[in-house]
């Protein structure tokens, strides 16, 4: 993958995470999660601008024109998805009290996003996702890992988990209890 | 759930499916999938209008004002996500040949959406998703089922599969082969 393709893929992954987090912030009335959506939107904006700059630069050569057009179109669409996620999170940040029924309607959705902090000395610390078979054992799929200022999107079997990592995971509503013994330090 | 909440939930589920399908149509250059995105957008538009009409009607009572405001904000955000999905699918429908590298960049994403037609007499026919443990056995998660003109979003363990059903599923790239014996008729 070249630099532009890496940017587009990161935009796609980030916008998907933003949507998941935005809906979760609504359901749990959680301002901390809503603020992460804002932070991620900034990242999407910068990637979007970088893609446009690069596309404009390359479009001077006729053979690159169509590709530049498509890159801008797709990047623009993803940027608008990110903006929509931001507006959803904004409802939470603006302190409008969410009618419980609106929450309920979104909660009934099949996707529940959870945030788990991995403690030092826990079962997960120093292990790869493949070794611990978290998804198979608990039904919880890690969709992103926040490590300090970095994000790992779509971690795979080879991704090593460390104490301090924040896992964003998709799973059944009752899996909070199931995953607890894996992430708590001893 | 009341009528409005059901609409909002259906909008959310539909917009998520539209995004999955739109990216898949890009990756596989598949116009049939791209056209389904258009059809679904029409459904989202109608739900969006119904939510606005209902919110306006209810906002006359002061106690409903904030709720109406939030319903319109969220519904509007979801409608814009659906529009963005439509624009992504539009790239495929407008016959702009996709540069292979753009495809590759999206393919590298962790999510691969597959479409499977269940044949009559197959192992899946007449079974619930819980009975066959499809996700556990194959790693393939059914996210939506198209049955004639109806859609079932987020099917659960109790959902019965029938011959003729079209399954939209999320799974690893190599799972097409793994799922084949489950959906082929004998």
Interface residues (C-beta under 8 A of the other chain):
Chain A: X1 X2 X4 X5 X6 X8 X9 X12 X13 X16 X19 X23 X26 X66 X67 X69 X70 X71 X73 X74 X76 X77 X78 X80 X81 X83 X84 X85 X87 X88 X91 X96 X97 X98 X99 X101 X102 X104 X105 X106 X108 X109 X110 X111 X136 X143 X153 X154 X156
Chain B: X1 X2 X4 X5 X6 X8 X9 X12 X13 X16 X19 X23 X26 X66 X67 X69 X70 X71 X73 X74 X76 X77 X78 X80 X81 X83 X84 X85 X87 X88 X91 X96 X97 X98 X99 X101 X102 X104 X105 X106 X108 X109 X110 X111 X136 X143 X153 X154 X156
